[in-house]
Amino acid sequence: MRAVVVEQWGGPEVLVEREVARPEPGLNEVLVRVHAAGVNPVDFKTRASGALIEWGEVPAVGWDVSGTVEAVGPGVGMFHPGDEVYGMPLFPRQAGAYAEYVVAPARHLAPKPANLTHVQAAALPLAALTAWQALVDTAGVRAGERVLVHAAAGGVGHLAVQIAKARGAYVIGTASAGKHDLLRQLGADEVIDYRTVRFEDAVGDVDVVLDGLGGQNAERSLTVLRPGGRLITLPGPDDVPAEVPGHVRAVWMLVEPDHLGLREIAALAERGALTPVVETVVPLAEAAKAHEIGEQGRTTGKIVLSVA
């Protein structure tokens, strides 16, 4: 099968397409014929340094997949060949999603949202699960709460806006002015141009902050939280502020595979409450180009690789 692998750590140019052996599903595993693979910032980081994950014999990047079940291993009863599925297998261990086939534990996948294409579905798993696990599982967002989403037009952010809105929250997003109309279409109640306004001067009494930026942004976010407020930061554990007032909570969260979460996300998509924004679609062979675009940091929504 064709797969994009990393021959040495470095820039996008180290991503190369190779013919490799097709994997076979083992106990409780599913072989998926990949139609599309999502591209995420964590892909750039692992390609550049090899950090974060346990690598296989042939380093291969990527986690987000949408495709068709090709075969199932012993013990799998929930999927059958021909089923359309999507998911984020094995994270943070190597999955090798930039490939024609991927093997995944069955419960790291879920039925693909019926109303989405494979390209759209591949844009969801890692980013949507991050938003879901941060807002729902970790912060416990409730109807009527005020939620501030930083980088609200980005991969995680634009989905977080929609998930928070679906929970009945009042949603505030930070983004450059050119992305405000999109955020309003996605359900944001307020938008703040971080380039011209300090967000802490424009908003307060916030219940939950979802921070995908870290650093000083996380520290500044503490100042807008009301008593009982929750700050969820995503970049890394070092981005949790060293000093957190006793009346609020601040945590770092790392996404994990989540069959039930994927089902909840699919249900939102199928009822029209969650729509992934795909800015760019690139062929698998041009994965390096996808990374070049992504590392510019100006993507609205997601970049997806077309595989099948």
MITORKE-18906 format. One record per residue (C-alpha): residue number from 1; y, z, x. Coordinates in Angstrom, 3 decimals, m for minus. Layout:
<recs>
<rec sevex="NUM" y="Y" z="Z" x="X"/>
...
</recs>
This chain:
<recs>
<rec sevex="1" y="0.000" z="0.000" x="0.000"/>
<rec sevex="2" y="3.643" z="m0.354" x="0.975"/>
<rec sevex="3" y="5.460" z="2.865" x="1.884"/>
<rec sevex="4" y="8.717" z="3.773" x="3.570"/>
<rec sevex="5" y="8.149" z="6.179" x="6.454"/>
<rec sevex="6" y="10.194" z="7.915" x="9.141"/>
<rec sevex="7" y="9.260" z="6.899" x="12.671"/>
<rec sevex="8" y="11.734" z="9.285" x="14.274"/>
<rec sevex="9" y="14.427" z="11.628" x="12.984"/>
<rec sevex="10" y="17.866" z="10.084" x="12.735"/>
<rec sevex="11" y="20.140" z="7.889" x="10.641"/>
<rec sevex="12" y="19.187" z="5.613" x="7.749"/>
<rec sevex="13" y="17.938" z="2.974" x="10.197"/>
<rec sevex="14" y="14.846" z="5.097" x="11.003"/>
<rec sevex="15" y="13.465" z="4.358" x="7.525"/>
<rec sevex="16" y="10.946" z="1.526" x="7.845"/>
<rec sevex="17" y="8.492" z="m0.081" x="5.452"/>
<rec sevex="18" y="4.854" z="0.011" x="6.578"/>
<rec sevex="19" y="1.395" z="m0.731" x="5.211"/>
<rec sevex="20" y="m0.461" z="2.579" x="4.934"/>
<rec sevex="21" y="m3.695" z="3.732" x="3.332"/>
<rec sevex="22" y="m3.517" z="4.328" x="m0.400"/>
<rec sevex="23" y="m4.162" z="8.005" x="m1.196"/>
<rec sevex="24" y="m7.002" z="9.115" x="m3.458"/>
<rec sevex="25" y="m6.681" z="11.890" x="m6.028"/>
<rec sevex="26" y="m8.602" z="15.102" x="m5.420"/>
<rec sevex="27" y="m9.343" z="18.047" x="m7.683"/>
<rec sevex="28" y="m6.665" z="18.431" x="m10.387"/>
<rec sevex="29" y="m4.712" z="15.520" x="m8.927"/>
<rec sevex="30" y="m3.368" z="12.274" x="m10.350"/>
<rec sevex="31" y="m2.794" z="8.948" x="m8.601"/>
<rec sevex="32" y="0.460" z="7.414" x="m9.841"/>
<rec sevex="33" y="1.450" z="3.782" x="m9.421"/>
<rec sevex="34" y="5.157" z="4.209" x="m8.719"/>
<rec sevex="35" y="7.589" z="2.003" x="m10.622"/>
<rec sevex="36" y="10.765" z="3.702" x="m9.376"/>
<rec sevex="37" y="11.700" z="6.518" x="m7.003"/>
<rec sevex="38" y="14.859" z="8.610" x="m7.147"/>
<rec sevex="39" y="17.042" z="9.203" x="m4.098"/>
<rec sevex="40" y="18.474" z="12.678" x="m3.468"/>
<rec sevex="41" y="20.650" z="14.346" x="m0.805"/>
<rec sevex="42" y="17.664" z="16.388" x="0.373"/>
<rec sevex="43" y="16.062" z="13.068" x="1.347"/>
<rec sevex="44" y="18.940" z="12.436" x="3.755"/>
<rec sevex="45" y="18.637" z="15.886" x="5.302"/>
<rec sevex="46" y="14.907" z="15.686" x="5.874"/>
<rec sevex="47" y="15.144" z="12.156" x="7.282"/>
<rec sevex="48" y="17.862" z="13.220" x="9.716"/>
<rec sevex="49" y="16.204" z="16.301" x="11.179"/>
<rec sevex="50" y="12.764" z="16.895" x="9.735"/>
<rec sevex="51" y="14.027" z="20.254" x="8.480"/>
<rec sevex="52" y="12.924" z="22.114" x="5.353"/>
<rec sevex="53" y="9.476" z="20.687" x="4.656"/>
<rec sevex="54" y="5.938" z="20.589" x="6.028"/>
<rec sevex="55" y="5.322" z="17.028" x="7.191"/>
<rec sevex="56" y="2.088" z="15.109" x="6.912"/>
<rec sevex="57" y="0.532" z="12.997" x="9.626"/>
<rec sevex="58" y="2.894" z="10.114" x="8.782"/>
<rec sevex="59" y="6.314" z="11.478" x="7.758"/>
<rec sevex="60" y="7.346" z="9.944" x="4.423"/>
<rec sevex="61" y="10.402" z="10.952" x="2.404"/>
<rec sevex="62" y="11.176" z="11.212" x="m1.290"/>
<rec sevex="63" y="10.012" z="13.244" x="m4.284"/>
<rec sevex="64" y="11.296" z="11.757" x="m7.557"/>
<rec sevex="65" y="8.855" z="9.342" x="m9.175"/>
<rec sevex="66" y="8.323" z="7.552" x="m12.448"/>
<rec sevex="67" y="5.279" z="5.395" x="m12.939"/>
<rec sevex="68" y="1.871" z="4.865" x="m14.487"/>
<rec sevex="69" y="m1.280" z="6.902" x="m13.976"/>
<rec sevex="70" y="m3.710" z="4.759" x="m11.983"/>
<rec sevex="71" y="m6.557" z="7.270" x="m11.661"/>
<rec sevex="72" y="m7.270" z="10.957" x="m12.189"/>
<rec sevex="73" y="m9.250" z="13.342" x="m10.049"/>
<rec sevex="74" y="m11.934" z="15.787" x="m11.199"/>
<rec sevex="75" y="m10.645" z="18.523" x="m13.494"/>
<rec sevex="76" y="m7.692" z="16.593" x="m14.944"/>
<rec sevex="77" y="m7.739" z="16.455" x="m18.743"/>
<rec sevex="78" y="m4.058" z="16.122" x="m19.629"/>
<rec sevex="79" y="m3.521" z="12.580" x="m18.294"/>
<rec sevex="80" y="m5.468" z="9.335" x="m18.414"/>
<rec sevex="81" y="m5.121" z="5.960" x="m16.671"/>
<rec sevex="82" y="m2.254" z="4.016" x="m18.207"/>
<rec sevex="83" y="m0.161" z="7.060" x="m19.148"/>
<rec sevex="84" y="3.507" z="6.814" x="m18.197"/>
<rec sevex="85" y="4.596" z="9.901" x="m16.248"/>
<rec sevex="86" y="7.471" z="11.232" x="m14.193"/>
<rec sevex="87" y="7.950" z="14.213" x="m11.910"/>
<rec sevex="88" y="8.785" z="15.783" x="m8.570"/>
<rec sevex="89" y="5.424" z="16.438" x="m6.913"/>
<rec sevex="90" y="4.813" z="18.938" x="m4.125"/>
<rec sevex="91" y="8.439" z="19.845" x="m3.330"/>
<rec sevex="92" y="9.280" z="21.105" x="m0.741"/>
<rec sevex="93" y="6.048" z="19.827" x="0.850"/>
<rec sevex="94" y="5.784" z="16.133" x="1.663"/>
<rec sevex="95" y="5.192" z="13.872" x="m1.338"/>
<rec sevex="96" y="6.103" z="10.432" x="0.030"/>
<rec sevex="97" y="7.665" z="9.088" x="m3.169"/>
<rec sevex="98" y="9.099" z="6.010" x="m1.436"/>
<rec sevex="99" y="5.796" z="4.195" x="m1.857"/>
<rec sevex="100" y="3.712" z="2.091" x="m4.235"/>
<rec sevex="101" y="1.364" z="4.999" x="m4.969"/>
<rec sevex="102" y="1.696" z="8.778" x="m4.912"/>
<rec sevex="103" y="m0.868" z="11.532" x="m5.409"/>
<rec sevex="104" y="0.375" z="14.593" x="m7.267"/>
<rec sevex="105" y="m1.039" z="17.760" x="m8.808"/>
<rec sevex="106" y="m1.325" z="16.999" x="m12.521"/>
<rec sevex="107" y="0.992" z="19.844" x="m13.519"/>
<rec sevex="108" y="3.749" z="18.556" x="m11.242"/>
<rec sevex="109" y="4.114" z="15.657" x="m13.692"/>
<rec sevex="110" y="4.908" z="15.233" x="m17.390"/>
<rec sevex="111" y="4.995" z="12.353" x="m19.877"/>
<rec sevex="112" y="7.940" z="10.054" x="m19.164"/>
<rec sevex="113" y="10.736" z="10.229" x="m21.763"/>
<rec sevex="114" y="9.770" z="7.478" x="m24.183"/>
<rec sevex="115" y="13.323" z="6.162" x="m24.589"/>
<rec sevex="116" y="14.039" z="5.786" x="m20.867"/>
<rec sevex="117" y="13.109" z="3.050" x="m18.423"/>
<rec sevex="118" y="11.210" z="3.983" x="m15.284"/>
<rec sevex="119" y="14.428" z="3.575" x="m13.285"/>
<rec sevex="120" y="16.233" z="6.021" x="m15.566"/>
<rec sevex="121" y="13.328" z="8.467" x="m15.579"/>
<rec sevex="122" y="13.084" z="8.410" x="m11.778"/>
<rec sevex="123" y="16.703" z="9.597" x="m11.648"/>
<rec sevex="124" y="15.823" z="12.811" x="m13.454"/>
<rec sevex="125" y="13.172" z="15.084" x="m11.916"/>
<rec sevex="126" y="14.696" z="16.832" x="m8.894"/>
<rec sevex="127" y="18.291" z="16.817" x="m10.145"/>
<rec sevex="128" y="17.520" z="17.682" x="m13.759"/>
<rec sevex="129" y="14.998" z="20.371" x="m12.818"/>
<rec sevex="130" y="17.578" z="21.855" x="m10.452"/>
<rec sevex="131" y="20.128" z="22.003" x="m13.258"/>
<rec sevex="132" y="17.583" z="23.304" x="m15.781"/>
<rec sevex="133" y="16.160" z="26.006" x="m13.523"/>
<rec sevex="134" y="19.645" z="27.093" x="m12.439"/>
<rec sevex="135" y="21.284" z="27.170" x="m15.858"/>
<rec sevex="136" y="18.383" z="28.081" x="m18.147"/>
<rec sevex="137" y="15.811" z="29.967" x="m16.063"/>
<rec sevex="138" y="18.115" z="31.672" x="m13.559"/>
<rec sevex="139" y="21.466" z="32.081" x="m15.320"/>
<rec sevex="140" y="20.152" z="32.194" x="m18.883"/>
<rec sevex="141" y="23.100" z="30.244" x="m20.310"/>
<rec sevex="142" y="23.705" z="31.083" x="m23.965"/>
<rec sevex="143" y="25.667" z="29.418" x="m26.736"/>
<rec sevex="144" y="29.390" z="30.130" x="m26.512"/>
<rec sevex="145" y="29.402" z="30.945" x="m22.783"/>
<rec sevex="146" y="31.817" z="29.250" x="m20.402"/>
<rec sevex="147" y="30.089" z="27.253" x="m17.669"/>
<rec sevex="148" y="31.841" z="25.775" x="m14.628"/>
<rec sevex="149" y="29.993" z="22.932" x="m12.888"/>
<rec sevex="150" y="31.257" z="21.905" x="m9.451"/>
<rec sevex="151" y="30.760" z="18.275" x="m8.338"/>
<rec sevex="152" y="30.172" z="17.571" x="m12.015"/>
<rec sevex="153" y="29.829" z="13.796" x="m11.646"/>
<rec sevex="154" y="27.164" z="14.012" x="m8.944"/>
<rec sevex="155" y="23.396" z="13.796" x="m9.261"/>
<rec sevex="156" y="22.803" z="17.395" x="m10.314"/>
<rec sevex="157" y="26.261" z="17.919" x="m11.768"/>
<rec sevex="158" y="26.289" z="15.185" x="m14.416"/>
<rec sevex="159" y="22.940" z="16.406" x="m15.731"/>
<rec sevex="160" y="24.022" z="20.042" x="m15.601"/>
<rec sevex="161" y="27.041" z="19.219" x="m17.773"/>
<rec sevex="162" y="24.739" z="17.777" x="m20.429"/>
<rec sevex="163" y="22.165" z="20.568" x="m20.232"/>
<rec sevex="164" y="24.834" z="23.264" x="m20.521"/>
<rec sevex="165" y="26.377" z="21.433" x="m23.480"/>
<rec sevex="166" y="22.970" z="21.155" x="m25.148"/>
<rec sevex="167" y="22.675" z="24.954" x="m24.800"/>
<rec sevex="168" y="25.909" z="25.347" x="m26.759"/>
<rec sevex="169" y="28.102" z="26.257" x="m23.801"/>
<rec sevex="170" y="31.776" z="25.439" x="m23.237"/>
<rec sevex="171" y="31.587" z="23.213" x="m20.159"/>
<rec sevex="172" y="34.192" z="22.795" x="m17.429"/>
<rec sevex="173" y="33.641" z="20.309" x="m14.605"/>
<rec sevex="174" y="35.348" z="19.594" x="m11.299"/>
<rec sevex="175" y="35.543" z="15.983" x="m10.113"/>
<rec sevex="176" y="38.038" z="13.426" x="m8.867"/>
<rec sevex="177" y="40.314" z="12.003" x="m11.564"/>
<rec sevex="178" y="38.530" z="8.658" x="m11.749"/>
<rec sevex="179" y="35.377" z="10.362" x="m13.026"/>
<rec sevex="180" y="36.989" z="12.427" x="m15.780"/>
<rec sevex="181" y="36.425" z="9.920" x="m18.572"/>
<rec sevex="182" y="32.703" z="9.794" x="m17.799"/>
<rec sevex="183" y="32.444" z="13.583" x="m17.804"/>
<rec sevex="184" y="34.153" z="13.794" x="m21.175"/>
<rec sevex="185" y="31.697" z="11.205" x="m22.501"/>
<rec sevex="186" y="28.856" z="13.378" x="m21.205"/>
<rec sevex="187" y="30.227" z="16.390" x="m23.079"/>
<rec sevex="188" y="32.564" z="18.235" x="m20.712"/>
<rec sevex="189" y="35.203" z="20.207" x="m22.624"/>
<rec sevex="190" y="37.555" z="20.461" x="m19.644"/>
<rec sevex="191" y="37.787" z="18.560" x="m16.378"/>
<rec sevex="192" y="39.663" z="19.602" x="m13.233"/>
<rec sevex="193" y="40.774" z="17.243" x="m10.475"/>
<rec sevex="194" y="39.824" z="19.275" x="m7.397"/>
<rec sevex="195" y="41.971" z="16.998" x="m5.229"/>
<rec sevex="196" y="45.218" z="18.045" x="m6.888"/>
<rec sevex="197" y="44.451" z="21.460" x="m8.415"/>
<rec sevex="198" y="42.761" z="24.570" x="m7.092"/>
<rec sevex="199" y="40.102" z="25.244" x="m9.702"/>
<rec sevex="200" y="40.688" z="29.010" x="m9.559"/>
<rec sevex="201" y="44.288" z="28.380" x="m10.617"/>
<rec sevex="202" y="43.178" z="26.306" x="m13.605"/>
<rec sevex="203" y="40.255" z="28.257" x="m15.041"/>
<rec sevex="204" y="39.087" z="31.836" x="m15.499"/>
<rec sevex="205" y="36.837" z="34.087" x="m17.579"/>
<rec sevex="206" y="33.808" z="31.985" x="m16.653"/>
<rec sevex="207" y="30.292" z="33.220" x="m17.412"/>
<rec sevex="208" y="28.323" z="30.898" x="m15.119"/>
<rec sevex="209" y="29.286" z="28.805" x="m12.091"/>
<rec sevex="210" y="26.882" z="26.165" x="m10.789"/>
<rec sevex="211" y="27.952" z="25.428" x="m7.220"/>
<rec sevex="212" y="26.481" z="22.446" x="m5.420"/>
<rec sevex="213" y="28.991" z="22.596" x="m2.573"/>
<rec sevex="214" y="28.633" z="26.037" x="m0.981"/>
<rec sevex="215" y="30.792" z="27.469" x="1.801"/>
<rec sevex="216" y="34.264" z="28.580" x="0.777"/>
<rec sevex="217" y="33.765" z="26.948" x="m2.599"/>
<rec sevex="218" y="31.137" z="29.569" x="m3.454"/>
<rec sevex="219" y="33.409" z="32.410" x="m2.340"/>
<rec sevex="220" y="36.313" z="31.029" x="m4.378"/>
<rec sevex="221" y="34.034" z="30.708" x="m7.396"/>
<rec sevex="222" y="33.516" z="34.464" x="m7.496"/>
<rec sevex="223" y="37.169" z="34.898" x="m8.430"/>
<rec sevex="224" y="36.820" z="33.012" x="m11.739"/>
<rec sevex="225" y="33.817" z="34.968" x="m13.025"/>
<rec sevex="226" y="34.213" z="37.548" x="m15.758"/>
<rec sevex="227" y="32.202" z="40.816" x="m15.652"/>
<rec sevex="228" y="28.535" z="39.959" x="m15.998"/>
<rec sevex="229" y="29.152" z="36.464" x="m14.617"/>
<rec sevex="230" y="26.573" z="34.570" x="m12.570"/>
<rec sevex="231" y="27.106" z="32.305" x="m9.559"/>
<rec sevex="232" y="24.196" z="29.978" x="m8.760"/>
<rec sevex="233" y="24.636" z="28.204" x="m5.435"/>
<rec sevex="234" y="22.393" z="25.321" x="m4.385"/>
<rec sevex="235" y="23.022" z="24.142" x="m0.789"/>
<rec sevex="236" y="21.303" z="27.044" x="1.019"/>
<rec sevex="237" y="20.824" z="30.812" x="1.250"/>
<rec sevex="238" y="23.689" z="31.105" x="3.756"/>
<rec sevex="239" y="26.063" z="29.830" x="1.063"/>
<rec sevex="240" y="25.707" z="32.987" x="m1.020"/>
<rec sevex="241" y="28.939" z="34.931" x="m0.317"/>
<rec sevex="242" y="28.452" z="37.895" x="1.993"/>
<rec sevex="243" y="30.456" z="40.188" x="m0.264"/>
<rec sevex="244" y="29.795" z="39.966" x="m3.999"/>
<rec sevex="245" y="31.647" z="42.281" x="m6.413"/>
<rec sevex="246" y="29.373" z="44.638" x="m8.288"/>
<rec sevex="247" y="30.348" z="43.265" x="m11.684"/>
<rec sevex="248" y="28.890" z="39.796" x="m11.016"/>
<rec sevex="249" y="25.705" z="38.301" x="m9.584"/>
<rec sevex="250" y="25.316" z="35.565" x="m6.946"/>
<rec sevex="251" y="22.035" z="33.900" x="m6.000"/>
<rec sevex="252" y="20.707" z="30.884" x="m4.140"/>
<rec sevex="253" y="18.117" z="28.815" x="m5.987"/>
<rec sevex="254" y="15.676" z="26.203" x="m4.693"/>
<rec sevex="255" y="14.105" z="23.880" x="m7.240"/>
<rec sevex="256" y="10.333" z="23.805" x="m7.668"/>
<rec sevex="257" y="7.832" z="21.585" x="m9.526"/>
<rec sevex="258" y="7.805" z="22.526" x="m13.193"/>
<rec sevex="259" y="5.657" z="20.813" x="m15.844"/>
<rec sevex="260" y="7.185" z="22.746" x="m18.737"/>
<rec sevex="261" y="10.711" z="22.127" x="m17.447"/>
<rec sevex="262" y="10.005" z="18.393" x="m17.258"/>
<rec sevex="263" y="8.814" z="18.473" x="m20.876"/>
<rec sevex="264" y="12.007" z="20.247" x="m21.972"/>
<rec sevex="265" y="14.116" z="17.699" x="m20.083"/>
<rec sevex="266" y="12.177" z="14.815" x="m21.634"/>
<rec sevex="267" y="12.753" z="16.301" x="m25.098"/>
<rec sevex="268" y="16.504" z="16.437" x="m24.444"/>
<rec sevex="269" y="16.482" z="12.817" x="m23.287"/>
<rec sevex="270" y="14.480" z="11.655" x="m26.284"/>
<rec sevex="271" y="16.889" z="13.199" x="m28.750"/>
<rec sevex="272" y="19.881" z="11.683" x="m26.959"/>
<rec sevex="273" y="21.237" z="14.924" x="m25.476"/>
<rec sevex="274" y="20.557" z="13.984" x="m21.844"/>
<rec sevex="275" y="21.249" z="10.581" x="m20.290"/>
<rec sevex="276" y="20.898" z="9.962" x="m16.546"/>
<rec sevex="277" y="23.658" z="7.890" x="m14.975"/>
<rec sevex="278" y="22.206" z="5.415" x="m12.454"/>
<rec sevex="279" y="24.958" z="3.944" x="m10.300"/>
<rec sevex="280" y="22.854" z="1.850" x="m7.922"/>
<rec sevex="281" y="19.334" z="0.394" x="m7.911"/>
<rec sevex="282" y="17.961" z="m0.759" x="m4.548"/>
<rec sevex="283" y="14.577" z="m2.365" x="m3.715"/>
<rec sevex="284" y="12.064" z="m0.158" x="m1.902"/>
<rec sevex="285" y="12.320" z="m2.282" x="1.242"/>
<rec sevex="286" y="16.037" z="m1.465" x="1.419"/>
<rec sevex="287" y="15.671" z="2.321" x="1.330"/>
<rec sevex="288" y="17.891" z="2.554" x="4.412"/>
<rec sevex="289" y="20.689" z="0.913" x="2.434"/>
<rec sevex="290" y="20.226" z="3.471" x="m0.354"/>
<rec sevex="291" y="20.634" z="6.284" x="2.180"/>
<rec sevex="292" y="23.731" z="4.651" x="3.667"/>
<rec sevex="293" y="25.318" z="4.519" x="0.220"/>
<rec sevex="294" y="24.293" z="8.060" x="m0.653"/>
<rec sevex="295" y="25.548" z="9.629" x="2.542"/>
<rec sevex="296" y="29.065" z="8.404" x="1.804"/>
<rec sevex="297" y="29.176" z="11.188" x="m0.786"/>
<rec sevex="298" y="30.912" z="9.147" x="m3.474"/>
<rec sevex="299" y="28.006" z="8.357" x="m5.763"/>
<rec sevex="300" y="28.457" z="8.935" x="m9.484"/>
<rec sevex="301" y="25.122" z="10.007" x="m10.903"/>
<rec sevex="302" y="22.068" z="8.753" x="m9.028"/>
<rec sevex="303" y="20.695" z="6.067" x="m6.708"/>
<rec sevex="304" y="17.185" z="4.808" x="m7.504"/>
<rec sevex="305" y="14.671" z="2.683" x="m5.592"/>
<rec sevex="306" y="12.894" z="m0.039" x="m7.550"/>
<rec sevex="307" y="9.265" z="m0.063" x="m6.413"/>
<rec sevex="308" y="7.048" z="m1.990" x="m8.844"/>
</recs>
